[in-house]
Amino acid sequence: MREKIINIVSRVFEVEVNENTDQKNCAAWDSLRHLNLIIELEDEFNISFEPEEIAEMKSLGKIEEIIKLKLKSL
């Protein structure tokens, strides 16, 4: 799952990313690309995020954590 998330983030932001990439250290992580990322993740994992979850998704670790919780509750 982590590799899939990294690939999606890399594609959406058009930069190389790693496990330490977050909103603070990635200049390409702006509000528009954040929304595009959310859409791509929802499509890939067939889930929907709540606004609170979207606001929390500021790092790859947090994104993975939220997706795992969503998939667990299905």
N, C-alpha and C positions, 0 to 999 in steps of 0.2 A: 504494500500500500504506500509506503513512504516513497519508493522509487516512482510510483505513478504520480504522486502529488508533486514531487520535484520536477518531473517532466512537464506537468501541466503549468506549474509556476514559471518554469523556464520558458515555455512556449508563449504564455500570455505576456510576460514581462520582457521577452526577447533579450534575456541576459542569462549568463551562467549562474546557477544557484547551487547552494549546498545546504546541509542540515542546519547551519547557523544563520541562514538568510532570514531577515525579518524586515518589518516596515521601516525601521530606523536605519539599517545599513544598506538598503537597496533603493537607489535613487529612482528607479523605474516604477516603484510601488506607489503609484498615486491613486487618487480616488476612482478615476475611471477604470484603470486597469484592475483595481481591487474588485469592482463590480463585475468586470469581465471574468476575473478569476472565480468568483462565486458562481457565476453561470456555468462555467466549464466544469467546476467541481460537482455542482448539482447534476449536470448531465452525465458526467462520468460515473458517479456513484449512485445515481438514481435516487437522490434525496433532496429535501428542501431545507434551507436554513431559516431560522428565525432572525429577526433584526438584531436581537441581542447577541446571537452567535456570530453574525456577520461582523459586528463591531469588535468582537473579541479576537477575530482571526487576523492577528498582526504578526504571526511568525509561523514557520513551517511546523514547529512542534505543536502549537495551539491548533492549527488547522487539522493536523493528524488526530489530535486528541478529540476534537469536536466531531470529526467524521466517524471515528471509532464508536463514540457514544451514540451517534445517530444510527449507525448500522446495527449496533447491539440492541437498540430499542425497536427494531423492525420486526 
